[in-house]
Amino acid sequence: MTQTITVIRGDGIGPEIMDATLFVLDKLGAGLSYEFADAGLAALEKHGELIPASTLESIKKNKVALKSPLTTPVGGGFSSINVALRRQFDLYANVRPAISFPNTRARYENIDLITVRENTEGAYLSEGQEVSADGETAFSGTRITRKGSERIVRYAFELARSTGRKKVTAVHKANIIKSTSGLFLNVAREVAANYPDIEFQEMIVDNTCMQLVMRPEQFDVIVTTNLFGDIISDLCAGLVGGLGLAPGANIGEEAAIFEAVHGTAPDIAGKGIANPGALLLGAAQMLDHLGQVENAARLRKAIVATMEAKDALTGDLGGTGGTMDFARAIASRL
Ligand code: ATP
């Protein structure tokens, strides 16, 4: 059966890395068909708006989108497109895998973990934020709900179960922030009780940062609130060598959007030298989400084998290959 997904080719290096990714997905035989939709600068030029209604309709209909990086124009009152998409579809789970690949300049070789960050509440909503008239005092509220905590922790456990992972670590600061972080931790404990097959661990956020730097291989799935998750997921990307191979997903009940974590890289756009690896790994996450766990594993294995052979690696990975050379090298190993 063919599954239709929405494809947003994006700005800057977006179209190049998307073409390379779709080429590999076609070779994989994942049975996907593509509905192309515009967003970002490309959409502004063509339709006069950053996220046309037709793009939202397409995502709503297909429920799954693969998205290249987008440019939000600076100034002109434009707010972030990514934030707008998260709000529109209530994409509550930000899922960021960090996997070690051979021949990168990473500090570790044995990391395979996923950070699941709550995306819709917590400190980043900055409720009621204000600075006093004299500029001496600032205030910002943090709201945590049972519903928000429950669905993110449940998502983490379901992800662990469906992808054969063994442990979920709930990261918190409930010893100090007893109200908000305390509620998150209590709910995490309740949800964990429903998953006796998955090990549950609690860890305070500062200790987590130290443990991640010293012994990252102990982690499998990390689940946490918005602010901690934002910081930890970037820390984890750094542990495996930076953003070049860092994918991410934003997942809700009604829709899910898969992407590379990096931006549009305008400095190298149009040159055919961008690394498509992060978007390819985003596509692997998408395959997991679609229940194509074996295809996702085949794709990741082909990327690892290509990295191992140092075959047609792009410049950022220390090679001299172009975007499509790297994609073809991966496709040949599927
Ligand atoms: P944006 O404004 O969209 O965030 P940016 O250039 O500020 O773009 P990134 O796109 O994340 O931020 O790029 C940071 C650096 O990493 C740039 O030098 C860019 O060329 C490089 N880079 C980012 N993505 C890739 C990629 N896929 N392949 C090769 N280099 C990349």
Boltz pocket constraint, residues with backbone or C-beta under 6 A from the ligand:
constraints:
  - pocket:
      binder: B
      contacts: [[A, 13], [A, 17], [A, 69], [A, 70], [A, 71], [A, 243], [A, 244], [A, 261], [A, 262], [A, 263], [A, 264], [A, 265], [A, 266], [A, 267], [A, 268], [A, 273], [A, 274], [A, 275], [A, 276], [A, 277], [A, 278], [A, 316]]
      max_distance: 6.0
